[in-house]
Amino acid sequence: MLDLDLLRSFVSVVEAGGFTRAGERVHRTQSTVSQQIRRLEEDLGQTLLNRDGREVTPTEAGERLLSYARRLLALAEEARDVVARPGPDGAVRLGIPEDFAAYRLAKLLAAFSRAHPALRLDVRADQSLNLKRDIERGDLDLALLKRGVDDTRAAIAAWPEQVYWVTSKSHPINLDGRSLPLIGFPPGCLYRTRAIHALESEGRAWHMAYTSSSLAGIQAAVAAGMGLSILSDMSVQAEHRVLTAREGFAPIDRTEVALVASPDASPATLRLADRLAEFCEKVQAKAA
């Protein structure tokens, strides 16, 4: 069995580029670290480091070991977290907007759960208004939510959002009608508020033709021609037609997706936050 203490010293030597600096990292003398590396090489029957010159670099065998060593050390740290804090840190309560739930986020969360079998993941898809309320009062540990860019609440990360006006491709509404039929989430939804504000700023009359707490319901109502709505780019479907600024419907701006954690977030919560941040970066890059 590989000794984690020896692996920790090995990783430190590679990252520091020398025995002296590695010893400072792991709080051991240079000679002790050197002895630990020799023991590890003897256990594996391989030379792991090139010791020529002032810089120490991994051999081919050392490079192969390095990724495994880092994973083993990370797994050991995770195990300590779970065992040492079996109470509330044994679960992560996550809130996400419904359009992210319907996107590819479910695969990421399922993979995270499989990689952390001792951790209970509690996921809730809801309106951002409710997610923000629940994380503020401690009912959620982590939330991915929609908000205005002027929101000053601290966030782990935030990404500008692409939001569009849409109507039905097969049954478009009359855009010159006396009152525009709107489709949206119940009152309090950021999109609904921005849509109404945009129309009223242009002096255009409107009425709510269809209200639903379900994204699928809103998407279906738009496709059927019941009215127009605003949707994020990941929610626009093939049956929808994006309205343009030339038609009097400029994209809604100054909204963002923010990743927010509770002040006392557990290590497991922060690990999940890292995965979500990577996911959102990829979504942002794809939309650019």
C-alpha positions in Angstrom: 0.0 0.0 0.0 1.3 3.5 -0.9 2.2 5.7 2.1 0.2 8.9 1.9 3.0 10.8 3.8 5.5 9.7 1.2 3.2 10.7 -1.6 2.7 14.1 0.0 6.4 14.7 0.1 6.8 13.5 -3.5 4.1 15.9 -4.8 5.7 18.8 -2.8 9.1 18.1 -4.3 7.7 18.2 -7.8 5.6 21.3 -7.3 8.4 23.1 -5.4 11.1 22.0 -7.8 13.5 21.0 -5.0 14.0 19.3 -1.7 14.6 22.4 0.4 11.5 24.3 -0.7 9.5 21.1 -0.4 10.7 20.6 3.1 9.4 24.0 4.0 6.0 23.1 2.6 5.6 19.9 4.6 7.5 21.2 7.6 10.4 18.7 7.4 14.1 19.0 6.9 15.6 18.6 3.5 17.3 15.3 4.5 14.0 13.9 5.8 12.2 14.7 2.6 15.1 13.1 0.6 14.9 10.0 2.7 11.1 9.8 2.1 11.6 10.0 -1.6 14.2 7.2 -1.5 11.7 5.0 0.5 9.0 5.7 -2.1 11.3 4.8 -5.0 12.4 1.6 -3.2 8.7 0.6 -2.6 7.9 1.1 -6.3 11.2 -0.1 -7.7 11.4 3.0 -9.9 13.4 6.2 -10.0 10.9 9.0 -9.7 13.0 12.2 -9.8 15.9 13.5 -11.9 18.3 15.0 -9.5 20.8 16.5 -12.0 21.4 20.2 -11.5 19.7 22.6 -9.2 16.2 21.8 -10.3 14.5 18.5 -9.5 12.2 17.2 -12.2 10.1 14.0 -12.4 11.2 11.1 -14.5 8.7 9.4 -16.8 7.7 7.1 -14.0 7.4 10.1 -11.7 5.1 11.8 -14.1 2.9 8.8 -14.3 2.8 8.6 -10.5 2.1 12.3 -10.0 -1.5 12.4 -11.1 -2.4 9.3 -9.1 -0.6 10.8 -6.0 -2.6 14.0 -6.3 -5.9 12.0 -6.6 -5.1 9.8 -3.7 -4.2 12.8 -1.5 -7.4 14.6 -2.5 -9.5 11.5 -1.8 -7.9 11.1 1.6 -8.7 14.7 2.4 -12.3 14.2 1.3 -12.6 11.1 3.5 -11.4 13.1 6.5 -13.9 15.8 5.8 -16.8 13.3 5.7 -15.7 11.3 8.8 -14.8 14.3 10.9 -18.1 16.1 10.1 -20.8 13.5 9.8 -23.6 16.0 10.6 -24.7 18.8 8.3 -21.5 18.5 6.1 -22.7 15.0 5.1 -25.2 16.7 2.8 -25.1 19.6 0.3 -28.3 21.5 -0.4 -28.2 23.0 -3.9 -30.6 25.3 -5.7 -30.6 25.8 -9.5 -32.8 27.6 -12.0 -35.1 25.3 -14.0 -33.4 26.0 -17.3 -30.1 24.8 -15.9 -31.8 21.7 -14.5 -33.2 21.0 -18.0 -29.8 21.6 -19.6 -26.7 19.3 -19.1 -26.3 20.0 -15.4 -28.2 16.9 -14.3 -25.3 14.8 -15.8 -22.7 16.8 -13.8 -24.6 16.4 -10.6 -25.1 12.7 -11.1 -21.4 12.2 -11.8 -20.6 14.3 -8.6 -22.9 12.0 -6.5 -21.3 8.9 -7.9 -17.8 10.3 -7.1 -18.9 11.1 -3.5 -21.1 8.2 -2.4 -21.0 9.1 1.3 -22.4 12.6 0.5 -26.1 13.3 0.2 -26.9 15.7 -2.5 -30.2 17.5 -2.2 -31.0 19.5 -5.4 -34.0 21.8 -5.9 -34.9 23.5 -9.1 -36.9 26.7 -8.5 -37.2 30.4 -9.4 -34.2 32.5 -8.6 -36.3 34.7 -6.3 -37.0 31.7 -4.1 -33.4 30.4 -4.3 -32.0 33.7 -3.2 -34.4 33.9 -0.3 -33.6 30.3 0.9 -29.8 30.7 0.8 -30.1 34.0 2.7 -32.0 32.3 5.5 -29.8 29.2 5.5 -32.1 26.7 3.8 -29.6 26.2 1.0 -25.8 25.7 1.0 -25.2 26.6 -2.6 -27.2 28.2 -5.3 -26.9 29.0 -9.0 -29.3 31.8 -9.6 -30.3 34.6 -12.0 -30.0 38.2 -10.9 -29.4 41.7 -12.1 -25.8 42.8 -12.6 -26.4 45.5 -10.0 -27.0 42.9 -7.3 -24.2 43.5 -4.7 -24.4 40.2 -2.8 -21.0 38.5 -2.7 -20.7 35.6 -5.2 -18.1 32.9 -5.9 -18.4 33.8 -9.6 -20.9 35.4 -12.0 -21.4 35.2 -15.7 -23.3 37.6 -18.1 -26.4 36.0 -19.5 -27.8 35.9 -23.0 -31.6 36.4 -22.9 -33.8 36.8 -26.0 -37.4 37.7 -26.9 -39.0 34.7 -28.6 -42.3 33.8 -30.3 -43.6 30.8 -32.2 -41.9 29.9 -35.4 -45.0 28.3 -36.9 -47.6 30.5 -35.2 -46.1 33.9 -34.7 -48.2 36.5 -32.9 -49.2 39.9 -34.3 -46.4 42.2 -33.1 -48.4 45.2 -34.1 -51.4 44.2 -32.0 -53.1 46.6 -29.5 -51.8 44.5 -26.5 -48.9 42.1 -26.7 -49.7 38.7 -25.0 -46.9 37.8 -22.6 -45.9 34.3 -21.4 -43.8 34.0 -18.2 -43.2 32.7 -14.7 -45.3 34.0 -11.8 -44.7 37.5 -10.3 -41.2 38.0 -8.9 -39.4 36.3 -11.8 -36.5 38.4 -13.0 -37.4 37.7 -16.7 -41.0 38.7 -16.2 -40.0 41.9 -14.5 -37.5 42.8 -17.2 -40.0 42.0 -20.0 -42.7 44.2 -18.6 -40.2 47.0 -17.9 -38.9 46.8 -21.5 -42.4 47.0 -23.0 -43.6 49.8 -20.8 -40.4 51.8 -21.5 -41.4 51.6 -25.2 -45.0 52.6 -24.4 -46.3 49.2 -25.6 -49.4 47.7 -24.0 -49.2 44.1 -22.7 -51.2 41.5 -20.9 -50.3 38.2 -19.3 -51.6 35.4 -21.6 -50.0 32.5 -19.9 -48.3 32.1 -16.5 -46.5 28.9 -15.4 -44.0 27.9 -12.8 -42.7 25.3 -15.2 -40.1 26.1 -17.9 -41.5 23.3 -20.1 -44.9 24.9 -19.8 -43.6 28.2 -20.9 -41.6 26.7 -23.8 -44.7 24.8 -25.0 -47.0 27.9 -24.8 -44.5 29.9 -26.9 -44.2 27.2 -29.5 -48.0 26.9 -29.7 -48.3 30.7 -30.4 -50.0 31.8 -27.2 -47.7 34.8 -26.9 -44.1 36.0 -26.6 -41.7 35.5 -23.8 -38.0 36.0 -22.9 -35.8 32.9 -22.5 -32.1 32.3 -21.9 -30.2 31.0 -24.9 -30.1 27.5 -23.5 -33.9 27.4 -23.3 -34.7 28.6 -26.8 -36.0 25.6 -28.8 -36.2 24.8 -32.5 -40.0 25.7 -32.5 -39.2 29.2 -31.3 -38.2 32.3 -33.4 -35.9 34.8 -31.8 -37.2 38.4 -32.3 -34.7 41.0 -33.3 -34.0 44.6 -32.5 -35.2 45.7 -35.9 -38.6 44.2 -35.0 -38.5 46.3 -31.8 -37.3 43.6 -29.4 -33.7 44.2 -28.4 -32.1 41.4 -26.3 -32.6 41.9 -22.5 -29.3 42.8 -21.0 -27.8 43.4 -17.5 -28.7 40.0 -16.2 -26.3 37.4 -15.0 -26.0 33.9 -13.6 -24.3 34.0 -10.1 -22.9 31.1 -8.0 -23.6 31.9 -4.3 -22.6 29.9 -1.3 -23.6 30.2 2.4 -21.0 31.9 4.6 -20.2 28.6 6.5 -20.0 26.4 3.3 -18.5 23.0 4.0 -15.5 21.6 2.0 -17.9 19.3 0.1 -20.1 22.4 -0.8 -17.0 24.2 -2.1 -15.9 21.2 -4.1 -19.3 21.2 -5.8 -19.0 24.9 -6.4 -15.8 24.3 -8.3 -17.5 21.8 -10.6 -20.4 24.2 -11.2 -18.0 27.1 -11.9 -16.2 25.0 -14.5 -19.6 24.1 -16.1 -20.7 27.7 -16.3 -17.4 28.7 -17.8 -17.9 26.2 -20.6 -21.5 27.3 -21.2 -20.3 30.9 -21.3 -17.5 30.0 -23.8 -20.0 28.2 -26.0 -22.4 31.1 -26.1 -19.6 33.6 -26.9 
